[in-house]
């Protein structure tokens, strides 16, 4: 008797139709975020207390190295995801992440920490970009904002949980090595789940793209950088958003230390910001599907500017917690809407490349923000750096308001 082959399940678009794989990718992205979350509360304190880095500019070099590596990895992720597949890019990303906790455990000097952040940047660029593109593939055109909200919710809630857990471990056992064993477990679990259970999603992209014609990578880079008004605005806004995130990551813990806050209090504030950012995106991503991308992006940038000024004026733990909550709300409005706008504007056949170019510009903000904040803090004061970055953030909100479409219908997919 002949065996009959198992029926092949037809590919369909939508979160509900692909719920198991979508939920798995949400979890994997949470682990990607958890790996970088350790650094939110740990690495600035390593620089101050273990390696005695005296200059703000030198201290911020770990973010510069991270930003350069992540920006380059985003570009590579976009290029290779359209050519070798999304899953392979994800696996390579995890391979770069596994050595990071070990390098931080064993680092004899600040140079090792900077080198570890190069590996971490590559991990974040490849792994986070690939999970973003895979979720956009699965969700289809009607649920992009929700899909990006869920993606960023998982990633940044995990950043928060990891930051506060690392801060607690550091306050109890010391800055290293004990807190970094958590990072080893995170990287091992992420790699294992990706190898064993994650499936390629390029077939979903093929179903959606229909007859749309692909573009060369150089064409996509030009569109997302300067040629297309909407895409270029998204890239600029993302860059400024991450410039102020670099300041929050590298300079604010030092400012808190100078005010006499404890290691646990610093870790708590470092966790509150991404926790609010992550949780709020469950609502803000879906909201952008209804009202369009321009309103959430612009309001989000202006809210971030106000939050940075609050940090500048804050005195004590409770006020800094309030500023961190407001900064998280502003970022939650902006982040998923920017990613969804790229999905709106880019045709499926070159969407992964567009996401890669956008994320390259966005994460280049870590370099710009870290260098700007470090130099201004050294020449003037950390407060001057805060005010300058707040001003740039407010202007970026005006840029988005002027150049993004006012509703989701205005964001027509480019052929």
N, C-alpha and C positions, 0 to 999 in steps of 0.2 A: 504494500500500500504506500503510495507516494505521500511524503510529508508536504503540507502546505505551508508556505512562508507566512510569517506573522504579518498582518496588515501594517503598512507604513502609515503612521498618523500624519494627516495633512498638516502643513504649516499654516498657522493663522496668527494674526496680529492682535495685540491687546494684553494687558496685564493679567486679566482673569484667565485667558486662554493659555497663558504660559506661566501660571502662578508658581509652580514648584521651582522652575529654573530662575524665575525672577526673584523669588524669595531667597534662593541660595545666593544669587549675585548680590542682593542687599546685604546678606550676612558676610560674604567675602569682602565687600567694600568696607563693612564695619571693622573687619580685622586690619585692612589697609590703614584705616584711620587710627586704630588703636596703636599701631606701630609708631606712627609719628606723634601720637598723643603723649608718649613717654617724654619726649623732648620738651614739651611745653613747660613743664615744671622742673625738669632735671638739668638740662644742658646749660642754661644761663647760670645756674647755681654752681655747676661744675667749674665753669669759667671763673666765677668770682671766688669760690672757696677752695677749690682743689688746685687750679692752675694759675690763680692770682693774675688774671688778665686785667690790666689796669685801664686800658683805653676802651671807650665805648665802640669805636670803629673796629678795633681788633676783636672785641667780643662778638660783634655782629657778623664777623666773617663766616661763622658757621651757618648763618642763614644765607649769606651770599653764595657759599658753595652749594648749599641745598637748592637755592633758587635757580642757579645756572644749570645744575644737573637735571633738575626737574623740568625746566623749560625745554632743554634739549631732548629729554626723554619723551615729553609730550609730543614734540614734533616727530620723533621717530615712531611713537605709538600710532599717530595718525597715518603716517606713511605706510607702515608695515601692516596695520590692521586691515587696510584695503587690499593688501597683496598676499599675505601669508595667513590671515585669519586673526580674529580677536583673541581666541583662547591661547594661542601660542605666545602672543604678546603678554598676556596675563601671567603665564607660567615663567617667562623670562623675568618679568618684574619681581615675582616672589623669590626667584633665585638670587637677585641682588639684595633682597631685604634680609635674608637669614643671617648674614655676617654682621649686621649693624650692631645688635646688642653686644656681641662678643667684642667688637672693636672698641665700644665705649667702656666695657668692663676692664679691658687690658690697656687702655690708652695711657702711655707714659707722658704725653704732652698734648698741648692744645692742637697741634698739627694733626694728630690722630683723630681728634674729634671732628675737625674740618673734613678729613678724608672720609670718615664714617658718614658724614652728612652728604657727601657726594653719592655714596652708595644708596643712602636713604632717598635722596632726590630722584635717582634713577628708578628705584622701587616704586615711589609714589607716582611718578610720571607714567610709567608703563602700566602698572596695575590699576591705578584709579582711572586713567583714560580708557583702558580697555573695558572696565566694568560700566563706565558711563555709556560708551558706544553700544555695548551689548544690551543694556536696558532700553536705550532708545530704539534699537532694532526690534526688541520684543514688544514694546509698548505700542508702536505704531503712531500715526500722526495725531490722534485725538487725545492721547494721555501723556504727552511729553512732559508737561509741567509737573504733573503728579509723579511721573516716573523719576524726574530729577529731584523733586522734593524728597521722595523716599530714599533715593540714592544718597543725597547729601545729609539727610536726617541720620541715616545709619552711620555714615562716615564720621560726622562731627559729634554725634552723641558718643560714639566710641572714642573719639579724641578726648572728650571730656571725662569719660569714665576712666580711661587709661591715665589721664593727667592727675586726677584726684587719687587714684590708687597708687600711682608712682610717688606722689607727694606724701601720702601716708606711709608707704614703705620706707621712703627716704628719711622721714622724721623719726621713724622707729628704729631703723637698722643702719642708716647712713646713706650717702649718695650712691655708693656702689660697693660691691657688685649686686647685692640682693635685689634692688628694684629692677635690674636688667634681666633677671631670670624670667620675669613676666613677658618681656619683649621676645625672648627666645621661644616661649610657648606660643605667643601670638603668631610669629612668623612661621613656625612649624605647622600650626593648625591651618593657616591660610594656604600654605603651599600644598598640604595634604588634601584639603577640600577641593582646591582648584584642579589638581591632578586627577582625582578620583571621580568627581561629580559634575564639574562645569562642562557644558556642551557648547560647541560653536554656534553662533547666531547669524552667520553671514547669509544663510538661507532665508531668514526673515527679511533681511535687507533686500535681497534679490526679489522677493515677493512684492515689496513696497515700491521698489524703484521703477517697475514697469518699463517704459520706453525711454526713461531719462538717460541722457548721455553723460558719460564720465568726463572729468576734466583732469588735466595734468596737475601734478602737485604744485608746480610753480604758479599756475593759474589760480589755484585755490588759495595759496599763500598770499598772492596779490589781492584777491577779493577780500579776504579776511583781515588784511593789514591796512589797505588804503583805498582800493578801487570801489568797493561797495559801501555805500554810506552806512547802512545798518550794521553789517558785519564788522566794519572798522570801528564803529562806535562801541559795539559790544567788546571788542578786543581792548580798546583804551580803558573802558570802564572796569573791566576785569583786572587790568594792570594796576589801576589806582586802588581798587579794593584790596588786592593782595599786598600793596605797598603799606597800607595801614595795618594789615594783619602781621606783616613783618615787624612793625614797630611794637604791636601788642605782644608778640612772641618774644622778641629779644630785649626790648628796652624797658617795658613795664615791670617785669620781675625785678630788675635792678632798681627801678624807682621805688617799688614796694619795699625792697630790702633796706634802702636808705631811710624809709619812714619807720623802720623798726618792726615790720611785719614778720611773723614766724614762717618757717619753711612750710608748715601745713596751711597757714593762711594764704601764702603765695600760691601754693598748689590748688587751693580751693578756688581762688579768683581765676587762675589759669584754666580751671575746669568749668566754671560757671559760663564763661563766654562761649565756648564751643557747645556746651550743653543746651543753652538757649537757642543758639544758632541751629543746632541739629533738630531739636524738637519742633521749633516754630516752622521749619521747612515742610512739615507734614501739611500745614495749612497754606503756606505762602506759595508753594509750587502749584498746587491745585488752583489757588486764586488767580495766578497768572494765566491759567488756561481759560478763565472766564473773562478777565478784564484786559488781557493783553500784557505785554512785557514791559512797556514803557513806564507805567505807573509804579509797579513794585520796584523796578530798578532805581528810578529817580528818588522815590521816597526813602528807599533803603540807603542810598548813598548820603542823603541829607541827614538821616538818623545817625549814621556812623559818625559823621562830622560832629554832631552835637555830643555824642558819647565820648569822643576823643577830647573835646574841650572840658567835659565833666571830669575825665581822668586828670586833666591838667589842674583843675581847681579842687579836686577831691582831697580830703584830709581824713585818713583813717580807713579801716577795713570795711565798714558798712557802706561808705560812700563809693569805694572802689568796686564793691559788689554790685551796687546800683548801676555804675557806669558800664560794668561788664555785661549786665543784663541788657542794657540799651544797645550796646555795641553788637551783641548777639542777635537782637531783634532786627537791627538794620542790615546785618549781613545775611540773615535768613530771607529777607525780602529780595535781596539782590541776587544771591548766588544761583538758585535754581532757575530763576527767570532768564538770566544770561545764557545758561546752558541750553534752555529750551528755545531761546531765540535763535541760537546757532542751528538747532534742529529744524526750526521753522524755515530758515532762510536757505539752508543747504539741501540740495537734492540728495536722495538716498545713496546714489552711486558715488558721491564724493563727500558724504557727511562725516565719515571717520577722519578724513584728512582735515576738514574744516574744524572739527572739534579739537584735533591735535594742534592746529595753528592757533586757534583761540586760546587754548590752555597754555600754549607757549608764551603768548603775550601776557596772559593773566599771571602766570607764575614768574615771568620776568619781573613782575612787581615786587617779588621778594628781594631781588637784587637791588632794584631802584630804592625800595623802602628802607632796606637795611643800611645801604650806603648813605642815603640821605639822612636818616635818623642818627646814625652813628657819627657822621661828620658834624651835623648841627649840635648834637649833644656834647661833642668834644669842644667845638668852637664856642658855643654859647651855653646851653643847658638842655637837659631832657625836656623841660617844659617848652622851650623854643621848637624842638623837634615835633612835639605833639601838636602845637598850634599850626605849624607849617603843613603838616600832613593833613590836619583837619581842614585847612583851607583848600588844599588840592582835592580832597574828597568831596567837598561841597561843589566845587567847580565841575567835577566829573559828573555829578548828578544833573547839572544843567546841560552838559554835553549829551547825556543819555536822553533827556527830555526833548532836546532839539532834534535828535537824529534817529531815534527809534520810532517805529510806527505806534500809533495811539491805541490800536486794538489788535487782537490776534488776526483779524481778517486782513490787516495791512501788511502782515508779515508773509508775503507770498513766497513760496518755494521757488528758488532759481533753477532753471533747467540746465 
